[in-house]
Amino acid sequence: MAISYATALSKLSVTHSAKESAIPSVHFSSATCEWETPLALFEELSHVFGGFTLDPCATPENAKCARYFTREDDGLSQAWNGKVFMNPPYGREIGKWVKKAWAESLNGALVVCLVPARVDTRWWHEYARKGHVYFLRGRLKFGASVNSAPFPSAIVTFGKFFSR
């Protein structure tokens, strides 16, 4: 039995800190565009969506799925299928990743994206709005960081939600 995205995402119970630390981190600057997915959030999303089969934007150290693509594999040029979890690089090319997620959903993939809620950007209006959008409360703590991110986050899903 398929359930709606809203019902599935409303089951998320992960809480996120809105408190900021006074100590800056390289993870919250333009020095890096990689933000490691918080494990608790990934586990909840995996539970809601019945597990993921592909992580197209990973490193061997932070991959969340057994099947993953690294920068060298160039996930943008690969075919995606099954249930995909995508936390793209948050730099200038994020629009290409969100466009790819949307395009792969048209080919049958379910793609669940963790993205910054940048509602004032072209990529958001051209692609993210085509999906189902769920805004996360508070600010995420990415990876093992002590600090919360300096931006809000959203889950954007593309494709048909199919049960386990």
N, C-alpha and C positions, 0 to 999 in steps of 0.2 A: 504494500500500500504506500503510495507516494504521499508525502506531506508537503505543505507549502514552505517556501523559504522562510517566510516570517515566523512560522511555527518552529521550524528547525533552529533558526538563529536566536529566537527568543529563549531557547534552552541554555544558551551560553551563560555560565555563572562565574566566569573568571572576572575578578575585580582588578582594576588597574589604578595605580597611584596617580593622583593629581598633584602630589607634592614634588617640587623640584629641589634638587640638591644645589648648593652653592658652588660645588666643585665641578668645573666644566670637564667634558670628556671628548676625546677625538671622535667618539661614536655619535656625537651630536653636533658635528661641524661638517663643513663641506670637504674635510679631509678624507672622508669615506662615504660611499653611497650604499654600502652594505649594512643592513640592519638585521641581525640574527633574530629569527622568530622566537618569541617567548614559548618555551616548551609547554606550559600549561594551556596557553591559548591553542597551540597546534593540537594538543591531545583532545581538547574539547571539540574543536572543529572536526577532527578525525572521527570522534565518536558520533557527532551529529550527522556527518555525511557518510558514515560507514567505511572509513578508511580511505587513504589516498594511495595512488599507484605511481605517481610521478611528481618530482620536485624539479622543475626546469631551470631554477635559478639558484644553484647551490655550490658549495665547496665540499670537498670530502669531509671536512671537519664539522660543517653545519647542516648537512643534508638531512632532511626529515623523512625521506622515503628511500626504500632500497634501490629504486631506479631514480636517477637524477642526472641532470646535465650541469656541467661546470662551464665557466667562461670559455675554456678551450673547446668544449663540445658545441658551443653556440646554440643555446636553446631556441633562439629566434629562427634558426634555419631547420630545426628538427620538427617532426610531426609529434603532436601530443595526442594521447588518447586515454580513455578511462577517467579516473577521478584524479584531477590535478590540483595540487596545492602550489600556489605561486606567491612568493614574497620577492618581488623584483628589486633590482638595484634602484634606489630612489633618486638617481641622478637625471641628467638631461634625456636619457633614453627611456625613461619609465613609460612614456606614451607608446613606444614601440612594443613594449611588453604587454601593456593593457590591450592594445589593438590585437596583438597575437592571441591573447587569452580569448577575446571576443570571437576572433576568426576561427580558432580551434573549437569553440563551442558550437559553431555552425556545422562543423564536421562530426559532431556527436560527443565531444568531450564535455565533462562537467569541470569547470575551472573555478576554484575558490581562491580569491586574491586578497592578500593583506597589503593594503596600500595606504599612504598618507592621504588624509581627507583634504585634498587640494581642489576644492570645488571651484576655484577661480581659474583653473588651467584649461587649455584646449583639450588635452587628452581626457580630462574628466568629462567634459561636455560631449566630446565626440564618441567616447567609448564607455567609460564607467557608468554613465547614465543609462546605457542600454542594458545593464545588468540589474540584478537585485542588490540594493545597497543597504548595509546595516552599519550605522555609526557606533563605534565603541565608546563607552563612557570613560572619561579620564584619559590619561596618557599612558601608553605602554612603556614597560621597561624591556628593552630589547637585549637578548642574550643575557650575559651575566652582569650587565651594567647596574650600578647603584642608582644612576640618574634616570628619570623618566624622559621620554622623547620630548622635544620642544614643539611638537605638532600633534594634532589629533589623528586617529587612524580609523579606517573603515574596512569592512569586509565587503567585497563586491563579488557576486557570483554570476557566472555565465553558464548557460546550458540547462538541460533538464535535470532536475534532482531525481535521481533514481535510488530506490532502496537497496539495501545490502544484498 
